[in-house]
Amino acid sequence: MSGPRLLLVEDDPRLGPLTRDMLALTWDVTLAVDLAAARSAAESDLYAVMVVDRRLPDGDGASFVAWLRQRGIATPVLLLTALGQVADRVGGLDAGANDYLVKPFDFDELGARLRALTRDYSGRGTGVPIGSWTFYPENGTVESPYSGRITLTDKETALMAVLAAHPDTAFSRRHLLSAVFDRGEQEGTVDTYVHYLRRKTDRDLIETVRGVGYRLGTPA
């Protein structure tokens, strides 16, 4: 079904496909079976919500949530796990998850929790005001009364999310590079994406701080 995009990270050979097929009645589902595939999916596409198992063959799903948040990806995440102890739930939520569901679960409850997490999903999400512009990190768009809605790439969205999370902070190129981009990229990549964002939106959307780097601007 064509609907809001959902990333399901589940390695169980029976539960994964079953959950995917059930969710596909409402969502456009991508299934990843390990952390490596989940990271690749999160870097290449935007999702309205993610459902992530805690126990995966190459690590803990909570570490994937922490990785998302470190990169400025604010997509709502529901952790799905057989670990039902309070400490496990607290650990997952502290890593940046938005909700927690213990296995075995009812598909109706899973659906209700996902609807609650994405209640604002209408092609817009929760907006971050930036002068006359509004940034919607959950679906990778910005809009203004003058320019309408503009779609950003994944990297542009991640870069904006880092800046918008701390609007008064000037970030060095090195910090932005490590938070948003892949290893091996050069600091000039940050300058390139700032240029892309300014060209798409407003040259004052991102302010250059001499000797430091960049911070969110205050466009008219």
C-alpha positions in Angstrom: 0.0 0.0 0.0 1.1 3.6 -0.7 1.1 5.4 2.6 3.4 7.0 5.2 6.8 5.3 5.1 7.7 3.0 8.0 11.0 1.3 8.7 10.7 -2.1 10.4 13.9 -3.4 11.9 13.3 -7.1 12.9 15.4 -10.2 12.4 12.9 -12.9 13.4 12.3 -14.9 10.2 8.7 -15.4 11.1 7.7 -12.3 13.0 9.5 -9.9 10.6 7.6 -10.7 7.4 4.3 -11.2 9.3 4.6 -7.8 11.0 5.6 -6.2 7.6 2.6 -7.7 5.9 0.2 -6.6 8.6 1.6 -3.0 8.7 1.6 -2.9 4.9 -2.2 -2.6 5.0 -1.6 1.0 6.2 2.0 1.8 5.7 4.7 1.7 3.0 7.0 -0.7 4.9 10.7 -1.3 4.5 12.0 -4.3 6.4 15.6 -4.4 7.6 16.9 -7.5 9.4 20.0 -6.0 11.1 21.6 -2.7 12.3 23.7 -2.4 9.1 20.6 -2.6 6.9 18.7 -0.2 9.2 21.4 2.4 9.1 21.6 2.2 5.3 17.8 2.6 5.0 17.8 5.5 7.5 20.5 7.3 5.5 18.9 6.8 2.1 15.2 7.4 2.8 12.9 9.4 5.0 10.4 7.7 7.2 7.3 8.8 9.2 8.0 6.3 11.9 10.3 3.3 12.8 9.6 0.1 14.6 12.9 -1.4 16.0 13.6 -4.7 17.7 16.0 -4.5 20.7 17.8 -7.7 20.1 19.4 -7.8 16.6 22.2 -10.1 15.3 24.7 -7.2 15.1 23.8 -5.2 18.2 21.1 -3.6 20.4 18.3 -1.7 18.7 18.6 1.0 21.3 22.0 1.8 20.0 20.5 2.4 16.5 18.0 4.9 18.1 20.9 6.7 19.8 22.7 6.7 16.4 19.7 8.3 14.8 19.5 11.0 17.4 23.2 11.8 17.2 22.8 12.4 13.5 19.8 14.7 14.0 17.2 12.2 12.7 14.1 12.9 14.7 11.8 10.3 13.3 9.6 8.7 16.0 10.8 5.3 17.1 8.9 2.5 18.8 11.1 -0.2 20.3 9.8 -3.7 20.0 11.3 -6.3 22.4 11.0 -9.4 24.6 12.8 -7.4 27.3 10.1 -6.3 29.6 12.0 -5.2 32.7 11.6 -1.6 33.8 15.3 -1.0 33.4 15.2 -2.2 29.8 12.3 0.1 29.0 14.1 3.1 30.6 17.3 2.3 28.8 15.5 2.3 25.4 13.6 5.5 26.1 16.8 7.2 27.4 18.4 6.3 24.1 15.8 8.4 22.3 12.9 6.0 21.6 9.4 7.5 21.8 7.6 4.4 22.8 8.1 0.7 23.9 6.0 -2.4 23.2 6.8 -5.8 24.8 6.5 -9.1 22.8 4.2 -10.9 22.4 2.0 -8.0 21.3 -1.4 -7.4 19.7 -1.3 -6.0 16.2 -4.2 -3.7 17.0 -2.2 -2.2 19.9 0.9 -1.8 17.7 -1.3 0.0 15.1 -2.8 2.3 17.8 0.6 3.2 19.2 2.0 4.0 15.7 -1.0 6.2 15.0 -0.4 8.0 18.3 3.3 8.5 17.4 2.4 9.9 14.0 -0.8 11.8 14.9 0.6 14.9 13.3 1.6 13.1 10.1 -0.3 14.8 7.3 2.6 15.5 5.0 3.7 18.1 7.5 4.6 16.9 11.1 5.6 19.1 13.9 7.2 22.4 12.7 10.2 24.3 13.9 9.8 28.0 13.2 12.9 29.8 11.7 11.9 33.4 11.1 9.3 33.3 8.3 10.2 29.7 7.5 9.1 26.5 9.2 11.2 23.3 9.2 9.5 19.9 9.4 12.2 17.4 10.3 9.9 14.3 10.3 9.2 14.5 6.6 12.1 16.6 5.4 10.5 19.8 4.2 10.6 23.5 4.8 8.0 26.1 3.9 7.4 29.8 4.0 4.4 32.0 3.0 6.3 33.2 0.0 8.0 30.1 -1.3 5.5 27.3 -0.4 6.8 23.9 0.7 10.2 22.7 -0.4 11.5 19.1 -0.1 14.9 18.5 1.3 17.3 15.6 0.7 18.1 13.3 3.6 21.4 15.0 4.3 19.9 18.5 4.1 17.2 17.4 6.5 19.8 15.9 8.9 21.9 19.0 8.8 18.9 21.2 9.4 17.8 19.0 12.3 21.2 19.4 14.1 21.1 23.2 13.7 17.5 23.5 14.7 17.9 21.4 17.8 20.2 24.1 19.2 19.4 27.3 17.4 21.6 29.5 19.4 24.7 27.3 19.1 27.4 27.8 16.4 28.6 24.4 15.3 32.1 23.8 13.8 32.3 22.2 10.4 34.0 19.2 12.0 31.1 18.7 14.4 28.5 18.9 11.6 30.6 16.6 9.5 30.7 13.9 12.2 27.0 14.3 13.1 25.6 14.2 9.6 27.9 12.8 7.0 29.7 9.5 6.4 33.3 8.8 7.3 35.8 9.9 4.7 33.9 13.0 3.7 35.8 16.3 3.9 34.8 19.5 5.9 34.0 21.1 2.5 31.0 18.8 2.2 29.4 20.8 5.0 29.9 24.0 3.0 28.4 22.4 -0.1 25.2 21.4 1.7 24.9 24.8 3.4 25.1 26.2 -0.1 22.4 23.8 -1.3 20.1 24.8 1.6 20.6 28.5 1.1 19.9 28.1 -2.7 16.7 26.2 -2.0 15.4 28.5 0.7 16.9 31.8 1.9 20.5 32.8 2.2 19.9 33.9 5.8 18.4 30.6 6.8 21.9 29.4 8.0 24.3 32.0 9.4 28.1 31.8 8.9 29.9 32.4 12.2 33.4 33.5 11.3 36.1 31.4 12.8 33.6 28.8 14.1 31.2 27.4 11.5 27.5 27.7 11.2 24.3 28.2 13.2 20.7 28.7 12.4 19.9 32.1 11.0 16.9 34.4 11.4 15.5 35.0 7.9 12.9 37.6 7.4 
